Amino acid sequence: MSTTDDSYLVAKDKTADIPLRERWWHILDNYKIGIIPLPFFVLAGVLILLDCLAGKLPSDIVVMVATLAFFGFACGEFGKRLPLVGKMGAAAICATFIPSALVHYGLLPDVVVESTTKFYKSTNILYLYICCIIVGSIMSMNRQVLIQGFLRIFVPMLCGEVAGMLVGMAVGMALGLDPFQIFFFLILPIMAGGVGEGAIPLSMGYAAILHMEQGVALGRILPIVMLGSLTAIVIAGLLNQLGKRYPHLTGEGSLMPSKQGDREIAATEKLSGNVDVATIACGALLAILLYMVGMLLHRLIGLPAPVGMLFAAVAVKLAHGVSPRIQQGSQVVYKFFRTAVTYPILFAVGVAITPWQELVDAFTVQNLIVIVATVSTLVATGFLVGKKIGMHPIDVAIVSCCQSGQGGTGDVAILTAGNRMSLMPFAQIATRIGGAINVSLSLLVLSHFY
């Protein structure tokens, strides 16, 4: 017998010596869909199918955790494995828009759609996700970097918006579009800050000032918001790839260069890998309490709850309001939500609040050219200005992408595509504060001149 045959027999004997349980463990540890071991994924699919065949899929949190994880990670894994675009943010796009298309074409069982929509709208799970991400990322930042980042981020944001508006207007007029329609129904919706804080107030303002039905106005605005967010997701994915190719241009989730040997960073790093369950629970509770502070600020002064929570978290961080150990617990909570909850959340968003037909209807060549030109200019300006003032340009540019995001859900998708979830606090500033300023000023101007 040849040497090759001998090697084969030796390998076969070694395989035979491995206990069956260890082979099973190997499959569990090494074959996964997203984070779900393949056998668990198959079991979840079978159990969901049995519920669907029975005509009832409970919308309680136990069943919905399995359902959203199954579909969310399946869509995300599909996007990751697409050739070329798989590394350009396709996972986040697929996790959001494939479910929307499946709902529109009736390919997702009605019981799944009904239960997912009911669960998403009744639990406000998106806000739990955002508060854990924001508080965890703030608590993991160096204080000096945090201060400098918040002070400087407004410069590239403002420059990007001005440049984006000018280029968008120029491109739209070159295509023969009406300047009024370009600005108020294309450019402004892109930078309005999403749906709840952007498109809806904007449609209400248009209804009052332009004497049109709010539903008609919202129908024209919402698809543009979605296309702008989709463009930003793709650009964020491209920026992530650019950062891998040119590491000197990125801080991998940090806006500002930080000094080595910072005592605060060292204090938290010593706790790494040694955080008990009680500390993690305290980190989660801290995020929830700070969100409740944000809700209180919303009732008192009208500030959006996520923004109020953001400011409260920054104040706690700067005032040394919690110990390094609790900060470490917050970081563990942040990592859990970033890793385990992102794609399930995006699937729920796609099913519950993403209208596929409106997105398709707005997909005209002229609209697409104006949107891509506006968002690209906004992001490129953020990149160049950020570099000029000593910030990491790729990370600044990804925050600039969020100025075109579909609110909180858009921020999640953009930062997922850009692999920079730690930038969520700055993304919320770009989306919510920037959007509110744009909508308020534009409606004020429109009311005076129309």
VOZA-597961 format. One record per residue (C-alpha): x, y, z; chain; residue number from 1. Coordinates in steps of 0.05 Angstrom, whole numbers. Example, Ala and Ser with C-alpha at 12.3 -4.5 7.8 and 13.67 -1.06 7.14 Angstrom:
2
@u:246&v:-90&w:156&cadena:A&num:1
@u:273&v:-21&w:143&cadena:A&num:2
// end
This chain:
450
@u:0&v:0&w:0&cadena:A&num:1
@u:25&v:71&w:-16&cadena:A&num:2
@u:47&v:123&w:34&cadena:A&num:3
@u:-16&v:162&w:17&cadena:A&num:4
@u:-59&v:104&w:37&cadena:A&num:5
@u:-21&v:97&w:102&cadena:A&num:6
@u:-33&v:170&w:119&cadena:A&num:7
@u:-106&v:162&w:103&cadena:A&num:8
@u:-111&v:103&w:151&cadena:A&num:9
@u:-75&v:140&w:206&cadena:A&num:10
@u:-121&v:200&w:198&cadena:A&num:11
@u:-181&v:154&w:198&cadena:A&num:12
@u:-158&v:120&w:262&cadena:A&num:13
@u:-148&v:188&w:296&cadena:A&num:14
@u:-218&v:209&w:276&cadena:A&num:15
@u:-245&v:144&w:303&cadena:A&num:16
@u:-211&v:157&w:370&cadena:A&num:17
@u:-247&v:224&w:380&cadena:A&num:18
@u:-308&v:213&w:427&cadena:A&num:19
@u:-376&v:226&w:396&cadena:A&num:20
@u:-391&v:281&w:446&cadena:A&num:21
@u:-328&v:320&w:425&cadena:A&num:22
@u:-348&v:316&w:352&cadena:A&num:23
@u:-415&v:344&w:372&cadena:A&num:24
@u:-383&v:399&w:411&cadena:A&num:25
@u:-338&v:414&w:352&cadena:A&num:26
@u:-399&v:424&w:308&cadena:A&num:27
@u:-432&v:469&w:360&cadena:A&num:28
@u:-370&v:512&w:368&cadena:A&num:29
@u:-348&v:518&w:295&cadena:A&num:30
@u:-409&v:516&w:250&cadena:A&num:31
@u:-453&v:577&w:261&cadena:A&num:32
@u:-505&v:622&w:227&cadena:A&num:33
@u:-486&v:690&w:256&cadena:A&num:34
@u:-474&v:673&w:329&cadena:A&num:35
@u:-523&v:614&w:330&cadena:A&num:36
@u:-494&v:543&w:328&cadena:A&num:37
@u:-520&v:508&w:266&cadena:A&num:38
@u:-558&v:453&w:305&cadena:A&num:39
@u:-592&v:507&w:348&cadena:A&num:40
@u:-609&v:546&w:284&cadena:A&num:41
@u:-641&v:484&w:253&cadena:A&num:42
@u:-680&v:469&w:317&cadena:A&num:43
@u:-705&v:541&w:321&cadena:A&num:44
@u:-728&v:538&w:248&cadena:A&num:45
@u:-766&v:473&w:261&cadena:A&num:46
@u:-800&v:500&w:324&cadena:A&num:47
@u:-820&v:565&w:289&cadena:A&num:48
@u:-847&v:525&w:229&cadena:A&num:49
@u:-889&v:481&w:276&cadena:A&num:50
@u:-919&v:544&w:308&cadena:A&num:51
@u:-933&v:573&w:239&cadena:A&num:52
@u:-968&v:509&w:216&cadena:A&num:53
@u:-1010&v:511&w:279&cadena:A&num:54
@u:-1031&v:582&w:258&cadena:A&num:55
@u:-1006&v:617&w:321&cadena:A&num:56
@u:-937&v:645&w:337&cadena:A&num:57
@u:-937&v:676&w:407&cadena:A&num:58
@u:-912&v:748&w:410&cadena:A&num:59
@u:-884&v:741&w:480&cadena:A&num:60
@u:-811&v:756&w:491&cadena:A&num:61
@u:-789&v:683&w:498&cadena:A&num:62
@u:-814&v:661&w:429&cadena:A&num:63
@u:-796&v:727&w:395&cadena:A&num:64
@u:-723&v:723&w:418&cadena:A&num:65
@u:-716&v:658&w:380&cadena:A&num:66
@u:-757&v:682&w:321&cadena:A&num:67
@u:-720&v:748&w:311&cadena:A&num:68
@u:-652&v:714&w:322&cadena:A&num:69
@u:-669&v:660&w:270&cadena:A&num:70
@u:-691&v:707&w:215&cadena:A&num:71
@u:-644&v:765&w:233&cadena:A&num:72
@u:-580&v:724&w:232&cadena:A&num:73
@u:-603&v:685&w:170&cadena:A&num:74
@u:-612&v:751&w:131&cadena:A&num:75
@u:-547&v:779&w:159&cadena:A&num:76
@u:-508&v:716&w:142&cadena:A&num:77
@u:-536&v:717&w:72&cadena:A&num:78
@u:-513&v:790&w:63&cadena:A&num:79
@u:-443&v:774&w:90&cadena:A&num:80
@u:-434&v:718&w:40&cadena:A&num:81
@u:-453&v:758&w:-21&cadena:A&num:82
@u:-393&v:767&w:-68&cadena:A&num:83
@u:-362&v:837&w:-69&cadena:A&num:84
@u:-419&v:873&w:-33&cadena:A&num:85
@u:-415&v:826&w:27&cadena:A&num:86
@u:-359&v:870&w:55&cadena:A&num:87
@u:-393&v:936&w:38&cadena:A&num:88
@u:-451&v:935&w:88&cadena:A&num:89
@u:-494&v:883&w:52&cadena:A&num:90
@u:-508&v:846&w:117&cadena:A&num:91
@u:-543&v:906&w:149&cadena:A&num:92
@u:-580&v:921&w:84&cadena:A&num:93
@u:-604&v:849&w:76&cadena:A&num:94
@u:-625&v:844&w:149&cadena:A&num:95
@u:-669&v:906&w:140&cadena:A&num:96
@u:-695&v:904&w:69&cadena:A&num:97
@u:-702&v:829&w:54&cadena:A&num:98
@u:-755&v:823&w:109&cadena:A&num:99
@u:-790&v:884&w:81&cadena:A&num:100
@u:-792&v:853&w:11&cadena:A&num:101
@u:-815&v:786&w:39&cadena:A&num:102
@u:-873&v:820&w:75&cadena:A&num:103
@u:-893&v:859&w:13&cadena:A&num:104
@u:-893&v:798&w:-33&cadena:A&num:105
@u:-927&v:753&w:18&cadena:A&num:106
@u:-868&v:706&w:26&cadena:A&num:107
@u:-864&v:712&w:101&cadena:A&num:108
@u:-919&v:676&w:140&cadena:A&num:109
@u:-973&v:723&w:165&cadena:A&num:110
@u:-966&v:698&w:237&cadena:A&num:111
@u:-892&v:717&w:236&cadena:A&num:112
@u:-908&v:786&w:209&cadena:A&num:113
@u:-964&v:798&w:259&cadena:A&num:114
@u:-925&v:773&w:320&cadena:A&num:115
@u:-861&v:810&w:301&cadena:A&num:116
@u:-899&v:876&w:289&cadena:A&num:117
@u:-938&v:869&w:354&cadena:A&num:118
@u:-875&v:853&w:393&cadena:A&num:119
@u:-834&v:910&w:362&cadena:A&num:120
@u:-887&v:963&w:372&cadena:A&num:121
@u:-909&v:942&w:442&cadena:A&num:122
@u:-841&v:933&w:474&cadena:A&num:123
@u:-801&v:992&w:445&cadena:A&num:124
@u:-742&v:944&w:443&cadena:A&num:125
@u:-705&v:990&w:396&cadena:A&num:126
@u:-697&v:1041&w:452&cadena:A&num:127
@u:-671&v:988&w:500&cadena:A&num:128
@u:-620&v:970&w:447&cadena:A&num:129
@u:-600&v:1042&w:434&cadena:A&num:130
@u:-594&v:1060&w:508&cadena:A&num:131
@u:-549&v:1001&w:523&cadena:A&num:132
@u:-506&v:1017&w:462&cadena:A&num:133
@u:-500&v:1091&w:477&cadena:A&num:134
@u:-486&v:1085&w:552&cadena:A&num:135
@u:-437&v:1027&w:542&cadena:A&num:136
@u:-398&v:1063&w:488&cadena:A&num:137
@u:-394&v:1127&w:528&cadena:A&num:138
@u:-371&v:1090&w:590&cadena:A&num:139
@u:-316&v:1057&w:549&cadena:A&num:140
@u:-288&v:1123&w:522&cadena:A&num:141
@u:-230&v:1161&w:550&cadena:A&num:142
@u:-256&v:1225&w:583&cadena:A&num:143
@u:-209&v:1272&w:546&cadena:A&num:144
@u:-225&v:1240&w:479&cadena:A&num:145
@u:-300&v:1244&w:496&cadena:A&num:146
@u:-296&v:1319&w:511&cadena:A&num:147
@u:-254&v:1334&w:449&cadena:A&num:148
@u:-299&v:1291&w:405&cadena:A&num:149
@u:-364&v:1325&w:427&cadena:A&num:150
@u:-333&v:1394&w:418&cadena:A&num:151
@u:-304&v:1382&w:349&cadena:A&num:152
@u:-356&v:1337&w:316&cadena:A&num:153
@u:-402&v:1396&w:301&cadena:A&num:154
@u:-351&v:1427&w:254&cadena:A&num:155
@u:-350&v:1371&w:202&cadena:A&num:156
@u:-425&v:1361&w:212&cadena:A&num:157
@u:-441&v:1433&w:194&cadena:A&num:158
@u:-392&v:1437&w:136&cadena:A&num:159
@u:-418&v:1371&w:109&cadena:A&num:160
@u:-490&v:1394&w:110&cadena:A&num:161
@u:-475&v:1460&w:75&cadena:A&num:162
@u:-433&v:1425&w:22&cadena:A&num:163
@u:-484&v:1369&w:13&cadena:A&num:164
@u:-541&v:1418&w:3&cadena:A&num:165
@u:-503&v:1460&w:-48&cadena:A&num:166
@u:-481&v:1400&w:-89&cadena:A&num:167
@u:-550&v:1367&w:-85&cadena:A&num:168
@u:-583&v:1431&w:-110&cadena:A&num:169
@u:-532&v:1438&w:-166&cadena:A&num:170
@u:-540&v:1366&w:-189&cadena:A&num:171
@u:-616&v:1369&w:-185&cadena:A&num:172
@u:-620&v:1433&w:-225&cadena:A&num:173
@u:-572&v:1404&w:-277&cadena:A&num:174
@u:-621&v:1347&w:-285&cadena:A&num:175
@u:-677&v:1397&w:-297&cadena:A&num:176
@u:-713&v:1389&w:-231&cadena:A&num:177
@u:-750&v:1446&w:-197&cadena:A&num:178
@u:-706&v:1479&w:-143&cadena:A&num:179
@u:-763&v:1481&w:-93&cadena:A&num:180
@u:-777&v:1406&w:-102&cadena:A&num:181
@u:-702&v:1390&w:-99&cadena:A&num:182
@u:-691&v:1423&w:-32&cadena:A&num:183
@u:-756&v:1410&w:6&cadena:A&num:184
@u:-773&v:1341&w:-22&cadena:A&num:185
@u:-705&v:1311&w:-35&cadena:A&num:186
@u:-648&v:1344&w:4&cadena:A&num:187
@u:-684&v:1363&w:67&cadena:A&num:188
@u:-716&v:1294&w:79&cadena:A&num:189
@u:-647&v:1263&w:72&cadena:A&num:190
@u:-621&v:1306&w:129&cadena:A&num:191
@u:-685&v:1308&w:171&cadena:A&num:192
@u:-662&v:1257&w:223&cadena:A&num:193
@u:-704&v:1197&w:205&cadena:A&num:194
@u:-779&v:1183&w:210&cadena:A&num:195
@u:-805&v:1199&w:280&cadena:A&num:196
@u:-764&v:1262&w:292&cadena:A&num:197
@u:-756&v:1281&w:218&cadena:A&num:198
@u:-805&v:1257&w:165&cadena:A&num:199
@u:-868&v:1261&w:207&cadena:A&num:200
@u:-856&v:1333&w:234&cadena:A&num:201
@u:-835&v:1354&w:165&cadena:A&num:202
@u:-898&v:1326&w:134&cadena:A&num:203
@u:-940&v:1361&w:187&cadena:A&num:204
@u:-905&v:1427&w:171&cadena:A&num:205
@u:-915&v:1418&w:96&cadena:A&num:206
@u:-989&v:1402&w:107&cadena:A&num:207
@u:-999&v:1467&w:146&cadena:A&num:208
@u:-956&v:1513&w:103&cadena:A&num:209
@u:-967&v:1484&w:33&cadena:A&num:210
@u:-1041&v:1465&w:45&cadena:A&num:211
@u:-1032&v:1392&w:25&cadena:A&num:212
@u:-1053&v:1328&w:58&cadena:A&num:213
@u:-1004&v:1303&w:110&cadena:A&num:214
@u:-1009&v:1233&w:83&cadena:A&num:215
@u:-990&v:1257&w:13&cadena:A&num:216
@u:-931&v:1296&w:41&cadena:A&num:217
@u:-908&v:1236&w:82&cadena:A&num:218
@u:-915&v:1190&w:23&cadena:A&num:219
@u:-867&v:1234&w:-16&cadena:A&num:220
@u:-817&v:1245&w:40&cadena:A&num:221
@u:-811&v:1175&w:71&cadena:A&num:222
@u:-782&v:1139&w:10&cadena:A&num:223
@u:-728&v:1193&w:3&cadena:A&num:224
@u:-710&v:1183&w:77&cadena:A&num:225
@u:-703&v:1109&w:64&cadena:A&num:226
@u:-661&v:1117&w:1&cadena:A&num:227
@u:-616&v:1167&w:35&cadena:A&num:228
@u:-605&v:1118&w:92&cadena:A&num:229
@u:-592&v:1060&w:44&cadena:A&num:230
@u:-540&v:1102&w:8&cadena:A&num:231
@u:-507&v:1119&w:75&cadena:A&num:232
@u:-505&v:1045&w:94&cadena:A&num:233
@u:-468&v:1028&w:30&cadena:A&num:234
@u:-419&v:1085&w:39&cadena:A&num:235
@u:-406&v:1065&w:111&cadena:A&num:236
@u:-388&v:995&w:88&cadena:A&num:237
@u:-340&v:1023&w:36&cadena:A&num:238
@u:-308&v:1067&w:90&cadena:A&num:239
@u:-298&v:1007&w:134&cadena:A&num:240
@u:-260&v:972&w:78&cadena:A&num:241
@u:-219&v:1036&w:66&cadena:A&num:242
@u:-200&v:1036&w:139&cadena:A&num:243
@u:-174&v:964&w:134&cadena:A&num:244
@u:-132&v:983&w:74&cadena:A&num:245
@u:-106&v:1048&w:104&cadena:A&num:246
@u:-104&v:1039&w:180&cadena:A&num:247
@u:-72&v:1107&w:192&cadena:A&num:248
@u:-138&v:1140&w:171&cadena:A&num:249
@u:-181&v:1108&w:225&cadena:A&num:250
@u:-186&v:1102&w:300&cadena:A&num:251
@u:-229&v:1039&w:294&cadena:A&num:252
@u:-287&v:1072&w:330&cadena:A&num:253
@u:-250&v:1130&w:362&cadena:A&num:254
@u:-258&v:1201&w:334&cadena:A&num:255
@u:-196&v:1229&w:368&cadena:A&num:256
@u:-125&v:1203&w:376&cadena:A&num:257
@u:-115&v:1183&w:449&cadena:A&num:258
@u:-52&v:1185&w:490&cadena:A&num:259
@u:-21&v:1121&w:513&cadena:A&num:260
@u:-17&v:1106&w:587&cadena:A&num:261
@u:-80&v:1143&w:607&cadena:A&num:262
@u:-94&v:1123&w:679&cadena:A&num:263
@u:-169&v:1117&w:669&cadena:A&num:264
@u:-161&v:1068&w:611&cadena:A&num:265
@u:-111&v:1028&w:651&cadena:A&num:266
@u:-160&v:1025&w:710&cadena:A&num:267
@u:-215&v:995&w:666&cadena:A&num:268
@u:-168&v:948&w:629&cadena:A&num:269
@u:-146&v:916&w:694&cadena:A&num:270
@u:-218&v:893&w:704&cadena:A&num:271
@u:-222&v:862&w:635&cadena:A&num:272
@u:-243&v:789&w:638&cadena:A&num:273
@u:-259&v:794&w:712&cadena:A&num:274
@u:-329&v:823&w:713&cadena:A&num:275
@u:-380&v:786&w:755&cadena:A&num:276
@u:-454&v:778&w:737&cadena:A&num:277
@u:-476&v:829&w:789&cadena:A&num:278
@u:-431&v:882&w:758&cadena:A&num:279
@u:-459&v:868&w:689&cadena:A&num:280
@u:-530&v:874&w:717&cadena:A&num:281
@u:-510&v:942&w:747&cadena:A&num:282
@u:-484&v:964&w:679&cadena:A&num:283
@u:-551&v:945&w:646&cadena:A&num:284
@u:-590&v:981&w:701&cadena:A&num:285
@u:-547&v:1043&w:693&cadena:A&num:286
@u:-567&v:1046&w:619&cadena:A&num:287
@u:-641&v:1038&w:635&cadena:A&num:288
@u:-640&v:1091&w:690&cadena:A&num:289
@u:-604&v:1141&w:645&cadena:A&num:290
@u:-657&v:1129&w:592&cadena:A&num:291
@u:-711&v:1143&w:643&cadena:A&num:292
@u:-674&v:1209&w:658&cadena:A&num:293
@u:-678&v:1223&w:583&cadena:A&num:294
@u:-753&v:1209&w:584&cadena:A&num:295
@u:-760&v:1258&w:642&cadena:A&num:296
@u:-722&v:1312&w:603&cadena:A&num:297
@u:-767&v:1299&w:544&cadena:A&num:298
@u:-829&v:1314&w:587&cadena:A&num:299
@u:-797&v:1375&w:618&cadena:A&num:300
@u:-763&v:1410&w:560&cadena:A&num:301
@u:-782&v:1370&w:498&cadena:A&num:302
@u:-712&v:1342&w:485&cadena:A&num:303
@u:-715&v:1273&w:450&cadena:A&num:304
@u:-706&v:1219&w:502&cadena:A&num:305
@u:-645&v:1186&w:469&cadena:A&num:306
@u:-611&v:1254&w:466&cadena:A&num:307
@u:-628&v:1270&w:538&cadena:A&num:308
@u:-600&v:1202&w:558&cadena:A&num:309
@u:-537&v:1216&w:518&cadena:A&num:310
@u:-524&v:1282&w:554&cadena:A&num:311
@u:-539&v:1249&w:621&cadena:A&num:312
@u:-490&v:1193&w:606&cadena:A&num:313
@u:-436&v:1242&w:586&cadena:A&num:314
@u:-447&v:1282&w:650&cadena:A&num:315
@u:-441&v:1218&w:692&cadena:A&num:316
@u:-377&v:1199&w:656&cadena:A&num:317
@u:-345&v:1267&w:662&cadena:A&num:318
@u:-364&v:1274&w:736&cadena:A&num:319
@u:-335&v:1204&w:753&cadena:A&num:320
@u:-406&v:1187&w:774&cadena:A&num:321
@u:-396&v:1111&w:770&cadena:A&num:322
@u:-337&v:1067&w:788&cadena:A&num:323
@u:-290&v:1037&w:736&cadena:A&num:324
@u:-319&v:968&w:753&cadena:A&num:325
@u:-391&v:990&w:736&cadena:A&num:326
@u:-364&v:1023&w:673&cadena:A&num:327
@u:-334&v:956&w:654&cadena:A&num:328
@u:-402&v:923&w:666&cadena:A&num:329
@u:-433&v:974&w:619&cadena:A&num:330
@u:-381&v:956&w:566&cadena:A&num:331
@u:-399&v:882&w:572&cadena:A&num:332
@u:-473&v:899&w:563&cadena:A&num:333
@u:-455&v:942&w:502&cadena:A&num:334
@u:-415&v:884&w:471&cadena:A&num:335
@u:-472&v:836&w:483&cadena:A&num:336
@u:-524&v:880&w:449&cadena:A&num:337
@u:-476&v:897&w:392&cadena:A&num:338
@u:-461&v:823&w:379&cadena:A&num:339
@u:-526&v:788&w:395&cadena:A&num:340
@u:-583&v:838&w:384&cadena:A&num:341
@u:-564&v:880&w:323&cadena:A&num:342
@u:-589&v:834&w:267&cadena:A&num:343
@u:-652&v:811&w:303&cadena:A&num:344
@u:-669&v:885&w:314&cadena:A&num:345
@u:-657&v:901&w:241&cadena:A&num:346
@u:-703&v:844&w:220&cadena:A&num:347
@u:-758&v:870&w:265&cadena:A&num:348
@u:-750&v:940&w:236&cadena:A&num:349
@u:-754&v:912&w:165&cadena:A&num:350
@u:-819&v:874&w:181&cadena:A&num:351
@u:-854&v:926&w:224&cadena:A&num:352
@u:-838&v:995&w:197&cadena:A&num:353
@u:-802&v:990&w:129&cadena:A&num:354
@u:-851&v:997&w:70&cadena:A&num:355
@u:-820&v:962&w:10&cadena:A&num:356
@u:-866&v:991&w:-43&cadena:A&num:357
@u:-852&v:1063&w:-24&cadena:A&num:358
@u:-778&v:1050&w:-29&cadena:A&num:359
@u:-787&v:1020&w:-99&cadena:A&num:360
@u:-831&v:1077&w:-122&cadena:A&num:361
@u:-778&v:1129&w:-104&cadena:A&num:362
@u:-724&v:1091&w:-142&cadena:A&num:363
@u:-722&v:1138&w:-202&cadena:A&num:364
@u:-657&v:1154&w:-236&cadena:A&num:365
@u:-662&v:1229&w:-222&cadena:A&num:366
@u:-678&v:1219&w:-148&cadena:A&num:367
@u:-622&v:1169&w:-141&cadena:A&num:368
@u:-570&v:1214&w:-173&cadena:A&num:369
@u:-589&v:1273&w:-128&cadena:A&num:370
@u:-590&v:1230&w:-65&cadena:A&num:371
@u:-523&v:1196&w:-79&cadena:A&num:372
@u:-491&v:1264&w:-97&cadena:A&num:373
@u:-517&v:1296&w:-33&cadena:A&num:374
@u:-498&v:1240&w:15&cadena:A&num:375
@u:-430&v:1229&w:-18&cadena:A&num:376
@u:-413&v:1303&w:-13&cadena:A&num:377
@u:-436&v:1306&w:59&cadena:A&num:378
@u:-393&v:1246&w:78&cadena:A&num:379
@u:-332&v:1268&w:36&cadena:A&num:380
@u:-334&v:1337&w:69&cadena:A&num:381
@u:-337&v:1305&w:138&cadena:A&num:382
@u:-277&v:1263&w:119&cadena:A&num:383
@u:-235&v:1322&w:95&cadena:A&num:384
@u:-255&v:1370&w:150&cadena:A&num:385
@u:-245&v:1317&w:204&cadena:A&num:386
@u:-175&v:1303&w:177&cadena:A&num:387
@u:-159&v:1377&w:175&cadena:A&num:388
@u:-177&v:1389&w:248&cadena:A&num:389
@u:-139&v:1329&w:274&cadena:A&num:390
@u:-194&v:1276&w:279&cadena:A&num:391
@u:-194&v:1206&w:250&cadena:A&num:392
@u:-225&v:1220&w:181&cadena:A&num:393
@u:-258&v:1152&w:168&cadena:A&num:394
@u:-293&v:1152&w:236&cadena:A&num:395
@u:-316&v:1224&w:226&cadena:A&num:396
@u:-342&v:1205&w:157&cadena:A&num:397
@u:-382&v:1146&w:185&cadena:A&num:398
@u:-414&v:1194&w:235&cadena:A&num:399
@u:-429&v:1240&w:176&cadena:A&num:400
@u:-464&v:1181&w:143&cadena:A&num:401
@u:-512&v:1181&w:202&cadena:A&num:402
@u:-534&v:1252&w:183&cadena:A&num:403
@u:-570&v:1217&w:126&cadena:A&num:404
@u:-595&v:1159&w:169&cadena:A&num:405
@u:-666&v:1134&w:180&cadena:A&num:406
@u:-667&v:1155&w:253&cadena:A&num:407
@u:-644&v:1106&w:307&cadena:A&num:408
@u:-655&v:1046&w:262&cadena:A&num:409
@u:-613&v:1079&w:207&cadena:A&num:410
@u:-557&v:1092&w:257&cadena:A&num:411
@u:-557&v:1019&w:277&cadena:A&num:412
@u:-553&v:996&w:205&cadena:A&num:413
@u:-500&v:1048&w:185&cadena:A&num:414
@u:-455&v:1034&w:244&cadena:A&num:415
@u:-463&v:959&w:234&cadena:A&num:416
@u:-442&v:966&w:162&cadena:A&num:417
@u:-384&v:1010&w:182&cadena:A&num:418
@u:-365&v:964&w:241&cadena:A&num:419
@u:-363&v:1025&w:287&cadena:A&num:420
@u:-420&v:1014&w:337&cadena:A&num:421
@u:-380&v:1051&w:390&cadena:A&num:422
@u:-395&v:1116&w:352&cadena:A&num:423
@u:-469&v:1111&w:370&cadena:A&num:424
@u:-467&v:1173&w:417&cadena:A&num:425
@u:-440&v:1216&w:361&cadena:A&num:426
@u:-488&v:1184&w:311&cadena:A&num:427
@u:-547&v:1204&w:355&cadena:A&num:428
@u:-522&v:1276&w:356&cadena:A&num:429
@u:-515&v:1276&w:280&cadena:A&num:430
@u:-583&v:1245&w:269&cadena:A&num:431
@u:-628&v:1274&w:322&cadena:A&num:432
@u:-599&v:1342&w:339&cadena:A&num:433
@u:-576&v:1356&w:268&cadena:A&num:434
@u:-643&v:1333&w:240&cadena:A&num:435
@u:-684&v:1374&w:289&cadena:A&num:436
@u:-644&v:1437&w:272&cadena:A&num:437
@u:-652&v:1425&w:197&cadena:A&num:438
@u:-727&v:1413&w:201&cadena:A&num:439
@u:-741&v:1472&w:248&cadena:A&num:440
@u:-700&v:1523&w:208&cadena:A&num:441
@u:-727&v:1499&w:140&cadena:A&num:442
@u:-800&v:1502&w:162&cadena:A&num:443
@u:-788&v:1571&w:193&cadena:A&num:444
@u:-759&v:1596&w:127&cadena:A&num:445
@u:-815&v:1564&w:86&cadena:A&num:446
@u:-869&v:1595&w:129&cadena:A&num:447
@u:-839&v:1664&w:117&cadena:A&num:448
@u:-830&v:1660&w:42&cadena:A&num:449
@u:-887&v:1616&w:18&cadena:A&num:450
// end
